[in-house]
Amino acid sequence: MNYFNHFTFSPLITAIATFILGLFVLFKGRWKKSLYVIFALYTFSISLWSFCATRFTPDFQDPYLIWGRLLHLGAILIPAFFIHFVSEFLGEKNRKIMFISYLIAGIFLGFNFFTRLFIKGTTNKAFYSYPTPSSIYPFYFTFFIICVFFGLYKLFRASLIATGTKRNQIKYLLWSSMFGYLGGLKNFMILVGLEIFPIYPYGTYAMPIYVLVVTIAIIKYRLLDINIALTRAGIFAISTMKDRYSNPSVLYMEWVGDWNLVYRDEEEFKHIFLEAGFDKDELKTEYEQQGIMQYIIASNKARADK
């Protein structure tokens, strides 16, 4: 019997791609920033789910539910990590929602590992097999769908009011996530015998495409504010106008030259660097003689030493 088909190959590719993406974010980002850690955990949970799915070949038997429970360790954590990541990414740290999502996920993990109320065996089909859902499983599926729709709704709403690079970051993340989750529906559809083409059998291939799009967004739009490269010395300076009223040429520039600048005070200017991963003690503010232009001199010795 040929075990190498869409139902084993697509989750294998997904497992490898999402695991590499998680490592990339951790090592290119900074471990101490929770945004990077949560995103990595999110991708690792997808990777675990996908890797375990490769075991479920047509005649696979799992009498002790070891692989089924490991598969659902990743699957149960995905929606909770997704909610947490979206909240961190948008800067909306709603601790109550995150607490509730992790609490519910923890309850499902308890049912998964210590009872047969979550999964109860293995169902074998002609081209694949899957853990047989039990009585608690529909509640988990409802939880999964609610979390995904909530996270996508938050991203969609933020995309309507964001501008510039941030808007592009959100749009990349929103549409790639929608595409990835739509493809991932295949893993739930087979539980109830739904075979809707092309989600069945090709849906899981959407996840490697999701990884590709996110990687492009990281490089092109600095998604997650990850710097791909920095100067060899690890030091650079950026300048900006301090405020509109300190610029003596403001009327000429705006009314004659139609040149409208973006003004930032010192705290707003520093915030850009803090969001990019720098620490306060790595930033130094300087002003030119007239006090019109302000400069941030940013140095990161740790990056320069790499």
N, C-alpha and C positions, 0 to 999 in steps of 0.2 A: 504494500500500500504506500502511495506517495504522500509523505507527511509534509513535504516542502511545498506549501501552497500559499494563497493569499492570507489565510488565517494564521499561519505561523511566520511567514516572511515579513508581513507588514508590522506586526508588533515587535519583531526583532529589530527592524530598522528604527522604529519609534523608540525602543528602549535605548539603543545606542545613541541616537541623535539627541534625545532629551538629557541623557546622562552627560554627554559631552557639553551641551549647552549650560547645564548647571555648573560643571567644573569651570567652564570659560568665564561665567559671571563671577564666581567666587574668586578666581585668580586674577582676573582683570579688574574687578571691583575691589572693595576693601571688606575684609571679614567682619569688621566691627560695625558696619552699617547694616541695620536689620533688613533694609529693602533687598539687598543682595542675598542675604542668608535666606530670607523667606522665599524669594524667587527660586533659589537653588533647591530648597526643600520641595517646592511645588513641582519643579521639573523632575527631581529624584523620585517623587511619589508616582508621577506618570511613568517614569522609567521602570520602577518596580512592578507596577500593574502590567505594563506591556511585556516585561521579561517573563513574568510568571505565566502570562497568556500563551507564550510560545510552547509551554509544556502540555497544553490541552489539545493533543492530537486526537484523531478519531477513536482510538482504542485505549486512551489514557485512563488509568484508574487511580483514584486518590482516596483510599479507604479511611485514612486518618485526617483527611481534609487539610493536610499540611500546605500544599500548593494553593488550594482555594483560599485558605485563610491568609497566606502571604500576599496573594493577588489582591485581596480586599483590604489588606493593611494599606497598600498604596491607594486603592480606589476610594476608600473612606476618607483619607486625608486630603485628597485632591480638592474637593469643594471648600474645605476649611482653609487650606493654604491659598486658594484662589481669592477668597474673600479678603484674607489678611494681606495678600500681595497688592490687590487693587486699592485697598485702603491706604497702604503705605505709599504706593506709587502716586496717588492723588493727594496725599497729605491730609487725608481725612481719617484720623485714627479713632474710629468709633469703637472704643473698648468693649462696650456692651454687646454689640453685634458680633465682634470677634470672640468674646467669651462664650456667647451662646452657641456659635458655630463650632467651636472647639469642644464645648461640653457635649453637644449632640453627637459629634464625631467620636468622642470618647465613649459614649454610651453604646454606639454601634460597634466600636472595636471590642467592647466587652462581650456583646452578643456574638460577635464573629469568632473570638478566640475561646470562649468558655461555654458556649452552648451550640446546639444545632438548630437554633431558631433563626439564624441568619442564612446559612447554607447547610444543606443536609446530605450532599453526595455529589456525584458526577453524572451528567447527562451526555451520552455519546451520540453523535450524529455522523453522517457519511463523510464529511470533510473536516470536522472539528468536534471538540467537546467543550463543556463549560460547567462551572460549579452550579449545582442545582439550587435555585433560590428557595428559601423557606419563608415562614410567616412574617418575619420582621422585614424582609427584603423590600417590599413595596414602600415602606416608610423611608428606608434609606434612599431609594430612587427618587422619591418626592423631595427629600432633603437635598440631594444632588442637583436636581433641576432648579429648585428655588435659589440655591447659592449661585449657580451659573447665571441664571437670569438676573439676579440682583447685581452681580459683578459686572455683567455686560451692560446693564442699565446705567450703573454708575459711570462706566467708561463713556457710554453714548452721551449722557447728560454733560459730562465734563468736556467732550469734544465740541459741543455746541457753544461753549463760552470761552474755551481756550484759544490762544492765538499763537502764531509763529511756530517755532520749533516744537513747543509743547503740544500744540494741536496735532502736528504730524506724528509725534510720538504716540499720542493717545489713539489716533486713527489706525496706525500700524498695529498697535496692540489689540484694539477693538476688533478689527476685521480678521486678523489672523486668529484670534481666540474664538470668534464665531465660527470660522471655517474649521478649526481644530475640533471644537466640541460637536459640531454637526457631524463630522466624520466619526468621532468617538461614539456617537449614538449607536453605531453598528453593534457595539459590545452589549448594549441593552436590548436592542431589537431582536437578537438571536435568542434571547431568553424567552420571548413570547412568540417566536416563530415568524416574525416579520422579515420579509426579504424584499426591501425596496431598493431597486437599482437606481443609481450606482453606489449608494451608501453601503449596500450589501452587494458584493463582498469587498469593495475597494475603500470603504470609509476610513479605515485606520491609516491609510497613506496620507490622510490630511495632516496628521501630526508631524511627520518630518517636514512637510511644507510649512507648517506653523513655525517650526524651529528655524527654517531657512529665512522666513520673513522677519522673525524677531532678531536674528543675527544681522540681517541687512539693516534693520532699524537701529541696532546698537552701533553699527559702523557709520551709517549715513546720518542719522539724527540723534546720536548719542542717547539712545533709549537706556534708561536706568542711570544716565549721567556717567557712563563709563568712558574714560579717556583711553583711546587705543594707543596713543603716542603722546609723549611730552618731550620737551627739549632735553638734550643730553645733560645739561647742567641741572635739570630739574627746577629751573627758575625762569619765570617770565613775568612781564608786566603788561597790564591792560589799562587803558585810560578811558574816562568818560567825563561828560560835563556834570558838575556837581548839582546845579539847579538852574532853572531858566533865568532867574533874575541876576545871576552872576555873569551871564554871557552878554557882553556889551553889544554884540552884533546880532542879537536875537531877532530884532525887527527886520533887519535887512535880509537875514537868512530865511526867515519864514515868509515874509510878504513879497520880497523880490525874487529870491532864489527858490522859493517853495521847498525849502530844506528844513524839515521838522525833525529835531533831534529827540532822542530819548534821554531824559534826565534821571539820575539816581543819586540819592543822598548816600552817605558813607555806609550806613547799615544795609540799605538795599543792595549796594554794590558788593559788599562782603557776602551777602546772603547767596549770591550766585556761586561764589567759590565754596561756601560751606555746603551747598546742595551738591556740588561736584565732587565732594569727598575730602576737601581740605579741612584742616583744623584751624581754630582761631589763631593759635600761636605761629602758624605758617604764613599768615597774612600781615602785610605792612602797608599802611596808607601814606602816600606822599602827595603833596600839592605843588604845582608849579608856582612861580613867583607871584603872579597876579591872583592866584587862588581860584582860577576859572576851571582848570582841568585837575582832576584827581586821578591818582594812579594806585592800583593795587599791585604790589610786588608779591607774588606767590612763589614759595619755595617748598619743595617736597623732597627732602634728602632721601627718604626711603625709596621713592620712585627712581631718583637719580642713580641710586646704588645698584638697581636691578640690571 
